[in-house]
Amino acid sequence: MNKLNDLTQTLLMGPGPSSVSPNVYKALSSPTIGHLDPRFINIMDNIKFLLKKVFNTNNDFCMPVSGTGSAAMESCFVNLVSKNDKILIIQNGYFGLRMENMCQRLEANIDLLKFDWGKEVDVNIVEEKVKNTHYDVVAVVHAETSTGVKNDIESISKVIKDDSIFLVDAVTSLGTIDLNVDEWRIDAIYSCSQKGLSCPPGASPISFSKRAIKKMKDREGLIPNWYLDMKEIIKYWDGNQRVYHHTAPINMMYALYQALLDVEKEGLKNVLNRHKSVHNQLIQGLEKINLNMLVDKNSRLLSLNAVKIPKGVNDLEIRNKLLYDYDIEIGGGLGPFAGKVWRIGLMGHSAREENVKKLLKALNHLL
């Protein structure tokens, strides 16, 4: 029996993936052609152009990694962090911990600046930390998916010294909240396809500044990951004569291309306003059924909402009923918030009024 026949249409309102738009599904079914076919090269060039717009950057180096957001994350670290490099990782959630794990594997000299989960990074403490120490790389998460906290990257960027590479995780922020790579002096940034861009996972955008590219090219020895070696991959993504590195996930690139076209058609400002509007709609609806938010209003993510689970309510039981009885997926908590919060995603094609109404109606009935 074909297990695909068991699948139903699920409204994805968890921490990711988000629901895929009909346009993107259609793009996925386009004919597969060769990864060096001139028509595909033309699509690649258009993807780079459109990525520059959503990142708000003039960086020439904008491209999707062949893999999920974690592959994009690792590509930034393996290309920009060398053994014994002095690294500052600013942590206030699970994905800051993953940064630490990657830098340990690269044998970097790591300093950690830790903040409570559920609270935003204190910029004044960051400023004091970097004042008297040179860091080769300073890394921080923009939108901490594990807690629903938005860190003030613009303010953090102002206290980072010019001789440090500023590396930012934008997995849950790209296409959902304000993100200005050039204005905020971000040197390396990574995201994914399956959240704000409404694609399936598998093609994850990154962008490097000229300073980041110089650090990558000036490093000694080989980059310690062949598949993610950007010095080699860029030969496939740039120039008049493309050099094969690996076979790109061709149909996933079609999907990303269509998703970026959809953002351009709606207008990036309109896309961000839509996310803000449905976030406010969700908060108002949750208040009416006496559900409270984990994160303070000023540092809440629009795209990922951590909701406190009321006492006496079974986390998994409610999530299972939402999934099996209502075809709605939301996420559970991570780390210290496991069993204590629900994570409700409002990203990409999922961030629509009718979806919020459907979820609120279901929660109201279940609670």
Order of alpha helices (4+ residues) and beta strands (2+ residues): beta-alpha-alpha-beta-alpha-beta-alpha-beta-alpha-beta-beta-beta-alpha-beta-beta-beta-alpha-alpha-alpha-alpha-beta-alpha-beta-beta-beta-alpha
